């Protein structure tokens, strides 16, 4: 079904983007993504096991975000899903998964969505700006505020205090609209009760905090408006809020959120890239170590980008380096390779001149002899001769695009999910 809808939207000049895999849910990030999108499209498939929703509660939550953001939207709803979750019939199309190829009525609504969304096409073009701090004047927050300000500055944001004591509350919305997002304690009695509902209604993204005194707790719960019914059913009700007691740990938690904001969204450049990403959901988990030298980094960059778009977990010393700054390379190399399933060296004359590349290959061979990983080499020129015993592929005469496609295709086949001996082969 995903492939059907991707092909359909690609034919109407829509581009899709995906977020890199990351940690816990960040409602602030989702709100910012929605704010910067041209429109919202959802495919709500029937899930009989979800007794109340009959579909993903998370899709219902994202639809509510799109409504609040006043974005053009179109929802494809499988028959059997409750109508009240997507109440506007003008933006709702019902389908039967067994008859998708027979539908001819999708073209006109998609073309209408294209016209509606063109005015938002530059919504994602932005510079990092200000972040509002709507925090109570308490000893705990006076201690935490400088750490939060410094953390925000480290990621390129400017922190500004929201004037909670403004004599003219009617002017507060004009403060809020200029912020990229607002950091707010959603349970403090010292923050005006009307402030969060106002931001909710104006769709100002919020990073939500609740302070708990050490050893005592707060006796507070996450406000219903912060979580909402569909999100509460989709996730842990505490997850949309950062509960904190220690200012230093709060700064670390906020930094993790900002790291997620900082990850670039990957846009499919072609129909084939989107198809590859969709089909990646049927692949075994496995980590790839891409071993290259600087002279071949142009190819490495394109291979790395293609691996990201197709949901592979991989390491590359330039384009996907997870080693902490200042760590010792040789120590981390052993650790990284021990967690790797496939070692992929791109072999060239420059590769053999690199001491580090030869060390990576020697370490990988030792682990391969112990049965811990598989080595799949690719030959970029004729320099390797008989020095590589592992079965590999000569891609010397292929153009760049075909080299990338060959490497990524091989990785997909190597890590393809294999049915168990008693598996009928039928998968949901």
N, C-alpha and C positions, 0 to 999 in steps of 0.2 A: 504493500500500500504506500509506504514512504516513497518508493521508487516511482510509482505511478504519479503521485502528486508532485514530486520534484521534476519529473519530465514535463508535466502539464504547466507548471509555473515557469520553468526554464523557456518553454516555447512562447511564453507571453512576456519575456524580457525581465523577469524577476530574478534577483540574485539572493542567495541565502548565505548566512554566516553561521558559524558554530563557535561556541566558547570552548577553550581548552579545558580538559578535565582538571578539576580542582577540588578543594576540600569542602567543608560544611556549607550548608545553604546560607546565602547572603541576600536577604530581601532588599537591602539597599542597592546592591549590585543589579538585581533584577529590575528595580525601579529605574535606575540610571540607563540600563540597556533599553527598556521600553521607551523612555524619554527620547532616546537617540535613534530610534527605529522609525522607518518611514510608514510602516503599517504592521498589522498583526494578522497572522494566519495560523489557524489551529486545525488539527485533524483529531477529533475526539472519537476514538474507537471504543467499541463496546467491551466492557470488562464485567462479566456477570458476577465475579467474586466481590466486586465493590457494591455491596447491597444498596447503599444509599445513592451513590452517584452513577453507578453503571458505567463509569468511565474514570479516567485519572482525576482525582481531586486537584492535582497540581495544575492540570490544564484549565480547570474551572477557576483556580486562583489567578493564573496568568491572564485569562480572559477578563476577569475583574480588573486587573491592572490596566489592560488596554482600554476598558471602558472609562476608568478614572483618568487615564492619560488623554482621552478623547482622540485616540488614533483610529484611522480607517481600519476596518477589520472584516474578516471573512472566516467563517467557521464551517468546516465540513464535519457533520455529525452522523455517526453510523446509526442506522435504525435500531431502536431499543434504548437509546440514551434519553434521559428525562429532558423534555423541552425547556423546563423552567431554568436550567443551568445556563442556557444561551437564548434569552427570551426574545431578542430582536429577530423576527423572521426575515427581514430584508437582508440580513447579513449571515443567514444560516442556510446551509444546503444539506439535505439528508441524502445518504448514500447507502447502498448495499455492497459489501465488499466482494460478493460473488459476481457482481455485475458491473464492476468499475469500468471495464473496457467498453461497455455499451453506452456510457453516459456522454451525451453531446451538449448538455445544457450548462456546463461549467465555464465555457469560454466567455460568455457575456458578463457574468458576475466578476470574473477575474479581470477582464478589460476595464470594467467600472472601477474596481479596486485600484488598478494601475493609474487611472485618471485622478482618483481621490488622493492617492499617496504621493503624486509627483510634487506637490507643494511641500512635502516633508523630506524630499530626497536628500537634502543637505543637513538633516537633523543630527547626523553623526559627526559632522565637521565641527570640532570644538577645540578650544584650548583649555588647559586646566585652570580653574579659577578659584573662587573663595569657597570655604566650608564654614557654615555657621555653627557656633557652639551655644546651644540652648541648655545650659547647665545651671543647677541651683548654686547659690552662694553658700556652700557648706565647707567645713574644714576638709572633708574628703575630696571634694571637687576642686578646692583651691590647690590641693596638693597634686591632683591628677592633671589639671588644665595645662601646665607647662609641658608635661610629657606628651599630652595629646597634640599640642601645638607643634612641638618639635617633630613628632612622628608624621604629622600631616605635611610639614615643611619638607621632610625628607623625600616625600613622594611628589613634590611639586605644587602642593596646595598652599593657599594662604588662609590662616584661621582668623575668623572675626567673631566677636561676641554678639549674640542676639540680645538686644535690649529688652529684657523681660519686664522692666519697670517703666516702659514708655508711657508717657502721659496721654498719648493718643494711640490706643491700641489699633485703631483703623489704619495706621501707617505701617504696622508690623508686616502685613503681607508684601509690601513693597521691599522690605528688607529681605524676606524669605525668597522671593522669586529670583534674586540675583545669585543665589548659592547653587553650587553643583549638588550639594547635599547638606543636611543638617545633622549634627550629633546631638542627641537629646536624651535626657533621662525621662522615660515615659511613665514612671511611677512616683516621682518625687512630688510631695505636696507643695513644694516651693516653686514648681514650674506651673504657670497658669493652666488650668484644666482644659481651656479651650484651644491651647496652642497646637497640640498634636492633631486634634480633629480638623483644625484649619489647614494644616499642612497636608493631611490626608486628602481633604477635599480639593486642594489646589495641586495635588500630585507633586509635592516637593519630596524628593527621596530623603529618607531618614536612616541614620545609623543609630539603632535604639539601644540604650543602656539602662540598667537598673543596679543601683548600689546596694550591697548587702554589708552591714557592719560585721566585722570579723567575729565569728563564733556566735552571732546572735541572729543572723538572717534579717529579713525585713518584714516578714509576715505579709508581703505583697505577692500578687500573682501578675502574670503578664496580662495587661488590659485586653479585653475582647477585640477592640478595634485594631490593635497592633497585629494580632494573629488572624482573626477572622475564621469563619467556619470551615471553609475549604482548605485553608493552610493548616488549620489545627488537625484536620483529618489526614492531611498529606504528610505531616512531619511532627517531630517533637515540639510541643508548644513552647518550650523554653528556647528552642534553637533560634528563632528570629531576633532574640535579644541577647546582648552581652551582659551577663550577670557578673559583677566584679566586687572584690574586696580590697585587693592590693593594686595601687596605681601602676606599678611597674608591669604587673601581669596584664592589666588593662591595656597599656600601651602596646604590649606584644600582641594581644588579641586584635586590636585595631590595625596593627601593622599587617597581620595575616589577611584581614579584610581588604586592605589597600593593595596588597600584592595581587589579590584576585582582580581588583579593578584595573590593575596595571597590565594584566595579560592581554596581548593583542587578540582580537577576534579574527578567526580565519574565514576568509570569503572564498567560496568556490569560484574558480576562474572559468570552469567549463562544466558541461553536463557530465562528463566522465568523472571529474573530481567528486561531484556530489554522489554519483552512483557508487564510487569506491568507498566513500564515507559510510553510506547507508549499509553496504554489504559487509562492512567491517564488524558489524554487531554479531556476526556468526563466527568470530575468530577467538582462538584460545588466548588467554593472557600470556604475554611473553615480552621480555625486554631485549632490545637490539642495541648493540654497541657498534656505532659507525666510526671506523678507524680510517682517517685520511690525513694527508699532509696539506700544508697551507697552499701549495701550488694548485691543488685540486678543490679548493674551497667553493668555487662557483658551482661545481657539480654537487658538492656536499650540501650547499645551501638549498638547492632545488630538491635534492633527495629528502633532506630534513623537512622541508615544507610539505612535500607529498606524504611523508610518513605521518606528520601531524594531522593533515586533513583526513587521513584514513585511520586515525585513532590508534596508531602504534605508540607504544612506550619505547623511547629510545634515548641514547646518550650520544652527544657529540661535543668535543672539547670547545667548540666555538658556538654552535647554533642550538645546543640544548645541554648546557653544562650545569649540573646540579651540585658541583663541589662547592662547599663554603669558601668564601674569600679567605686567603691566607693559609688554607690547608695544604699539606704536603701531597704533591701530585702522586708520587709513587705509592704511598699508603692508600690513598683514595682509589687509585687505579685497580689495585688488587681487590678492594672491597666492591667496586663497581662491576668488575668482570665476574666476581663470584655470584653476583645477582643477575647475570646476563644469560639468556638462553641462546642467542645467536650473535656471533661476532662477524661483522661484515667489513673486511678490509678492501679499500679501493686502491689497487696496486698499480704503481707507476714508478718510473725512474726516480722521481722525487721522494716517493714513499721509502724506497730502500736507502736513500741518503739520510733519512731522519732517524736519529737514535731513539726518539720517543716512540715512533711508529714501530720500529723493530722490537722495542721492549713490550709494547702492547701485544704484538703478534706472538712473541715468545711466551708471554704470560697466558694468552688465550690458548696456545697449543698445549701448555701444561695442563690447563683446566679441561681441555678437550680430551686429552689422554686419560683423565680421571672420569670422563663421562659427564662432565658438568655443563658443557655447552657445545654448540655446533659451529664450525667455521665455514662460511660461504664466501669465498673470495671473488672479486671482479677485477678483470685485467683491463687496464686503460690503455696500455701500449705493449710493446713486445719485450719489456725489460725483465720480466719475471723468469723467463726460461723454464728450467726444470726445478727451480728452487721452491716451488709450492706443491706439496703432495696432495693437498685437499682438492677435491673436485670443485671447479669453479666455472665461471662464464667469461668468455672473451667478448667485451663490448667495445673493442678498439674502434671499429669502423661504424659504430652507430652514432647518429646525431644525438645531441644532448637530451631532447625530449624523450627519445626512445630508450636512452640509457636509464633515465629516471623511471620510466614505465616498467622496464625490465626488472630493475632492482626491487621496486615496490611490489610488483606482481609476484616475484619469487618469494618475498617475505610473506605475502598474503597466503600463498599456497603452502608455504612451510608451516605457518602457524594456524592453518585452517582447522576448525574444530572437527575432530573425528568421532563418529558415533561409537558408543560402547558396543561390545559384542552382542548384547541382547537388545540393542536399540533398533527400533523398527525403521529408523531413518526419517520419521515424520516429526517435525518440530513446529511449535507454535509460531 
